Amino acid sequence: MTTRPITAAVDGTPESLAALAWAGREAVRRGLALRVVHAWRWEPHEAITVDRDGQARWAGEALAEAARGVAERHPELEVTADLVEGPPVETLVGAAEHAETLVLGSRGHGAVVGFLLGSVGQQVIVESPRPVVLVRAEDTPSTEAAGREVVVGQQGTPEDSADTLRFAFETAAARGASLRAVRAWTLPPLYAYSPGSLKLLDEAGGLEPYEKKALAAALEPWQERFPGVRVTQHVEMGSAGQVLLSVAQRAQLVVVGRRARRTAVGARIGSVAHGVLHHAHCPVAVVPHR
């Protein structure tokens, strides 16, 4: 079986360099190679006198310098660098197909930056077949220190959240970190109740016990697979995004599932992932549902 690398996309911004540093540390922890990619496209402009070849040379030199820096910090790490010309979304989604995880820089409280302007970053997250981690410029190794937990949001059935929980448990195990699994719930409208759902709720003893049992059932196979990961089960009434953000203050990483949907104006990620990406102060991993 071919082992995929951790792939970091760089463009020279502080956010992308923080993402590269994060990816380097994660690759070392997991014993994986690191691929550094610069998605480059020539943009002729009357205010820029450098021709296409000159721009390509600058991009290549910046890429080589970034890759050299992470290799010097981690001499044991296998690092490769690729300057890839093409449309940003297609280029980065293509890079993700061959990666264990794609790591990007994020400004936070706004859109992903650099070559991911406007809706481009969202499209990459929506279309990526592999998990995407967003890292802010202020991220440092100290946020991964002992005592900081990995937080994962769990929704739906065990099958719905399997990929998200797998990523969270693997990450926590590689870091020797504890894991906080969060399931938020709200009161459904009266018309949402059916005889079948009422029977299940009655057997569980009410809404909150039902949600606790649902979370425990989703976690059970992963706790058996990763017995060394200490897990806190967190069930709280409220919107999923707000509950996750409230516990993310003490997290080194937040992991959420991706519920992408298509609209007339393009692809959208779910409201929970959207809110966490914009407001969490730690790196955020978005894991696609297969």
RAQUIKA-V822525 format. One record per residue. N is the residue number from 1. PSI is psi as a letter, one per 40 degrees, with the letter a starting at -180 (* if undefined). Layout:
((N	PSI) (N	PSI))
//
This chain:
((1	h) (2	h) (3	h) (4	i) (5	i) (6	h) (7	h) (8	h) (9	h) (10	i) (11	e) (12	e) (13	i) (14	d) (15	d) (16	d) (17	d) (18	d) (19	d) (20	d) (21	d) (22	d) (23	d) (24	d) (25	d) (26	d) (27	d) (28	d) (29	d) (30	e) (31	f) (32	i) (33	i) (34	h) (35	h) (36	h) (37	h) (38	h) (39	h) (40	i) (41	h) (42	h) (43	g) (44	h) (45	h) (46	d) (47	e) (48	h) (49	e) (50	h) (51	a) (52	d) (53	d) (54	d) (55	d) (56	d) (57	d) (58	d) (59	d) (60	d) (61	d) (62	d) (63	d) (64	d) (65	d) (66	d) (67	d) (68	d) (69	d) (70	d) (71	d) (72	d) (73	d) (74	g) (75	d) (76	e) (77	h) (78	h) (79	h) (80	i) (81	h) (82	h) (83	h) (84	h) (85	h) (86	i) (87	h) (88	d) (89	d) (90	d) (91	d) (92	d) (93	d) (94	d) (95	d) (96	d) (97	d) (98	e) (99	i) (100	d) (101	i) (102	h) (103	h) (104	i) (105	i) (106	h) (107	d) (108	i) (109	f) (110	a) (111	i) (112	i) (113	a) (114	b) (115	e) (116	g) (117	i) (118	b) (119	e) (120	d) (121	d) (122	d) (123	d) (124	d) (125	d) (126	d) (127	e) (128	h) (129	e) (130	i) (131	i) (132	h) (133	h) (134	h) (135	h) (136	i) (137	d) (138	e) (139	h) (140	i) (141	d) (142	d) (143	e) (144	e) (145	i) (146	i) (147	d) (148	h) (149	i) (150	h) (151	h) (152	h) (153	h) (154	h) (155	i) (156	a) (157	i) (158	d) (159	d) (160	d) (161	e) (162	d) (163	d) (164	d) (165	d) (166	d) (167	d) (168	d) (169	d) (170	d) (171	d) (172	d) (173	d) (174	d) (175	e) (176	f) (177	i) (178	i) (179	h) (180	h) (181	h) (182	h) (183	h) (184	i) (185	i) (186	i) (187	h) (188	i) (189	i) (190	d) (191	e) (192	e) (193	h) (194	i) (195	d) (196	d) (197	d) (198	d) (199	d) (200	d) (201	d) (202	d) (203	d) (204	e) (205	e) (206	i) (207	d) (208	d) (209	d) (210	d) (211	d) (212	d) (213	d) (214	d) (215	d) (216	d) (217	d) (218	d) (219	d) (220	d) (221	d) (222	d) (223	d) (224	d) (225	d) (226	g) (227	e) (228	e) (229	h) (230	h) (231	h) (232	h) (233	h) (234	h) (235	h) (236	i) (237	h) (238	i) (239	i) (240	d) (241	d) (242	d) (243	d) (244	d) (245	d) (246	d) (247	e) (248	e) (249	d) (250	f) (251	i) (252	e) (253	h) (254	h) (255	h) (256	i) (257	i) (258	h) (259	g) (260	i) (261	i) (262	h) (263	i) (264	d) (265	e) (266	a) (267	i) (268	i) (269	i) (270	i) (271	d) (272	d) (273	d) (274	d) (275	d) (276	d) (277	d) (278	d) (279	e) (280	i) (281	e) (282	i) (283	i) (284	h) (285	h) (286	h) (287	h) (288	i) (289	h) (290	*))
//
